[in-house]
Amino acid sequence: MFIFLSLALAKRYTELDGLRRRGELTAAGRGWHVDDLPLVQTLGTGAGLAAVLVLALYIDSAPARQLYATPQVLWLVCPLLLYWISRLWFKAHRGEMDDDPVVFALRDRVSLGLGIGVAGIILLATLGFPR
């Protein structure tokens, strides 16, 4: 939930930042104002960090120990997710992100590389270490 909230707020942030750069004050029909930018950014980064925390709590749970052969390997996902969320928000803050963070992630080489890394870590955690 928190990761999707962060992505939704990143989308709204880039939209409002675009309005600010064009000298407009409100998003038509949406109730958002350019003055909301700092709050949207704070809520979005906080939600992204909360997503990493929830992942960490899950990794240390009984269900994770039951589902994965080597669940401790999943700890490697936390810094990757933390880096990706931080990078996404830096890009949004600098005006270097498309309107849609999902489109950005699918076109961004770093995001794709991190996604492949996370998939590999999950595969390793699921299958366990080769003996």
Sine and cosine of phi, psi and omega as CSV:
sin_phi,cos_phi,sin_psi,cos_psi,sin_omega,cos_omega
0.00,0.00,-0.70,0.71,-0.07,-1.00
-0.92,0.39,-0.58,0.82,0.00,-1.00
-0.92,0.40,-0.65,0.76,0.00,-1.00
-0.95,0.31,-0.56,0.83,0.10,-0.99
-0.89,0.45,-0.68,0.73,0.02,-1.00
-0.88,0.47,-0.68,0.74,0.02,-1.00
-0.91,0.41,-0.65,0.76,0.03,-1.00
-0.90,0.44,-0.66,0.75,0.02,-1.00
-0.94,0.33,-0.53,0.85,0.08,-1.00
-0.90,0.44,-0.65,0.76,0.05,-1.00
-0.88,0.48,-0.72,0.70,0.00,-1.00
-0.91,0.42,-0.62,0.78,0.01,-1.00
-0.87,0.49,-0.72,0.69,-0.02,-1.00
-0.91,0.41,-0.57,0.82,0.05,-1.00
-0.91,0.42,-0.74,0.68,0.00,-1.00
-0.92,0.39,-0.60,0.80,0.03,-1.00
-0.91,0.42,-0.62,0.79,0.08,-1.00
-0.89,0.46,-0.66,0.75,0.06,-1.00
-0.88,0.47,-0.69,0.72,0.01,-1.00
-0.87,0.49,-0.69,0.73,-0.02,-1.00
-0.91,0.41,-0.47,0.88,0.04,-1.00
-1.00,0.02,-0.04,1.00,0.03,-1.00
0.99,0.11,0.24,0.97,0.04,-1.00
-1.00,-0.02,0.35,-0.94,-0.09,-1.00
-0.94,-0.34,-0.45,0.89,-0.06,-1.00
-0.69,-0.73,0.42,-0.91,0.11,-0.99
-1.00,0.03,0.86,-0.52,-0.09,-1.00
-0.86,0.52,0.81,-0.59,0.09,-1.00
0.95,0.32,0.18,0.98,-0.07,-1.00
-0.89,-0.45,-0.29,0.96,0.02,-1.00
0.98,0.18,0.10,1.00,0.04,-1.00
-1.00,-0.06,0.57,-0.82,0.03,-1.00
-0.85,-0.52,0.46,-0.89,0.04,-1.00
-0.85,0.52,-0.51,0.86,0.03,-1.00
-0.90,0.44,-0.27,0.96,0.00,-1.00
-0.98,0.19,-0.12,0.99,-0.07,-1.00
-0.78,0.63,-0.78,0.63,-0.02,-1.00
-0.88,0.48,-0.62,0.78,0.00,-1.00
-0.93,0.37,-0.69,0.73,0.02,-1.00
-0.88,0.48,-0.67,0.75,0.01,-1.00
-0.90,0.43,-0.70,0.72,0.00,-1.00
-0.90,0.44,-0.73,0.69,0.01,-1.00
-0.90,0.44,-0.64,0.77,-0.02,-1.00
-0.92,0.39,-0.71,0.71,0.02,-1.00
-0.93,0.37,-0.61,0.79,0.05,-1.00
-0.89,0.46,-0.67,0.75,0.03,-1.00
-0.90,0.43,-0.63,0.78,0.04,-1.00
-0.90,0.44,-0.68,0.74,0.04,-1.00
-0.92,0.39,-0.59,0.81,0.06,-1.00
-0.90,0.44,-0.56,0.83,0.04,-1.00
-0.89,0.46,-0.64,0.77,0.03,-1.00
-0.92,0.40,-0.65,0.76,0.03,-1.00
-0.89,0.46,-0.70,0.71,0.02,-1.00
-0.89,0.46,-0.65,0.76,0.07,-1.00
-0.87,0.49,-0.70,0.71,0.00,-1.00
-0.88,0.47,-0.66,0.75,0.03,-1.00
-0.91,0.42,-0.61,0.79,0.03,-1.00
-0.91,0.41,-0.69,0.72,-0.03,-1.00
-0.85,0.53,-0.56,0.83,-0.04,-1.00
-1.00,-0.02,0.31,0.95,-0.06,-1.00
-0.98,-0.21,0.31,-0.95,0.04,-1.00
-0.88,0.47,-0.68,0.74,0.02,-1.00
-0.86,0.51,-0.60,0.80,0.02,-1.00
-0.92,0.40,-0.63,0.78,0.02,-1.00
-0.91,0.41,-0.49,0.87,0.02,-1.00
-0.98,0.17,-0.56,0.83,-0.09,-1.00
-0.99,0.12,-0.48,0.87,-0.12,-0.99
-0.92,-0.40,0.63,-0.77,0.04,-1.00
-0.92,0.40,-0.64,0.77,0.03,-1.00
-0.72,-0.69,0.97,0.22,-0.07,-1.00
-0.90,0.44,-0.41,0.91,0.00,-1.00
-0.88,0.47,-0.39,0.92,0.05,-1.00
-0.91,0.41,-0.46,0.89,-0.01,-1.00
-0.89,0.46,-0.34,0.94,0.04,-1.00
-0.86,0.51,-0.42,0.91,0.03,-1.00
-0.92,0.38,-0.35,0.94,0.02,-1.00
-0.95,0.32,-0.56,0.83,-0.07,-1.00
-0.83,0.55,-0.79,0.62,0.01,-1.00
-0.91,0.41,-0.52,0.85,0.04,-1.00
-0.92,0.39,-0.69,0.72,0.03,-1.00
-0.91,0.41,-0.65,0.76,0.04,-1.00
-0.87,0.48,-0.70,0.72,0.03,-1.00
-0.89,0.45,-0.69,0.72,-0.06,-1.00
-0.91,0.42,-0.71,0.71,0.02,-1.00
-0.88,0.48,-0.72,0.70,0.00,-1.00
-0.88,0.47,-0.70,0.72,-0.01,-1.00
-0.89,0.45,-0.67,0.74,0.01,-1.00
-0.86,0.51,-0.69,0.72,-0.02,-1.00
-0.96,0.29,-0.54,0.84,0.11,-0.99
-0.89,0.45,-0.70,0.71,0.02,-1.00
-0.89,0.46,-0.67,0.74,0.02,-1.00
-0.89,0.46,-0.69,0.72,-0.01,-1.00
-0.89,0.46,-0.60,0.80,-0.01,-1.00
-0.99,0.11,-0.06,1.00,-0.02,-1.00
0.97,0.24,0.41,0.91,-0.06,-1.00
-0.97,-0.24,0.24,0.97,-0.03,-1.00
-0.90,-0.44,0.58,-0.82,0.10,-1.00
-0.90,0.44,0.15,-0.99,0.06,-1.00
-0.85,0.52,-0.57,0.82,-0.08,-1.00
-0.95,-0.31,0.89,-0.45,-0.02,-1.00
-0.91,0.42,-0.44,0.90,0.05,-1.00
-0.93,0.36,-0.68,0.74,0.07,-1.00
-0.89,0.46,-0.67,0.74,0.05,-1.00
-0.84,0.54,-0.75,0.66,-0.04,-1.00
-0.89,0.46,-0.59,0.81,-0.01,-1.00
-0.96,0.27,-0.35,0.94,0.00,-1.00
-0.98,-0.18,-0.27,0.96,-0.10,-1.00
-1.00,0.04,0.84,-0.55,-0.04,-1.00
-0.89,0.46,-0.64,0.77,0.01,-1.00
-0.89,0.45,-0.70,0.71,0.02,-1.00
-0.88,0.47,-0.68,0.73,0.01,-1.00
-0.90,0.43,-0.66,0.75,0.05,-1.00
-0.89,0.47,-0.68,0.74,0.04,-1.00
-0.90,0.43,-0.64,0.77,0.04,-1.00
-0.88,0.48,-0.67,0.74,0.05,-1.00
-0.90,0.43,-0.66,0.75,0.04,-1.00
-0.88,0.48,-0.70,0.71,0.01,-1.00
-0.90,0.44,-0.68,0.74,0.02,-1.00
-0.88,0.48,-0.65,0.76,0.04,-1.00
-0.90,0.44,-0.66,0.75,0.02,-1.00
-0.90,0.43,-0.69,0.73,0.01,-1.00
-0.90,0.43,-0.65,0.76,0.05,-1.00
-0.88,0.47,-0.71,0.71,0.02,-1.00
-0.89,0.45,-0.65,0.76,0.03,-1.00
-0.92,0.40,-0.58,0.82,-0.01,-1.00
-0.95,0.30,-0.73,0.68,-0.08,-1.00
-0.99,0.10,-0.42,0.91,-0.06,-1.00
1.00,0.07,0.12,-0.99,-0.01,-1.00
-0.97,0.24,0.63,-0.78,0.08,-1.00
-0.91,0.41,0.58,-0.81,-0.03,-1.00
-0.98,-0.22,0.00,0.00,0.00,0.00
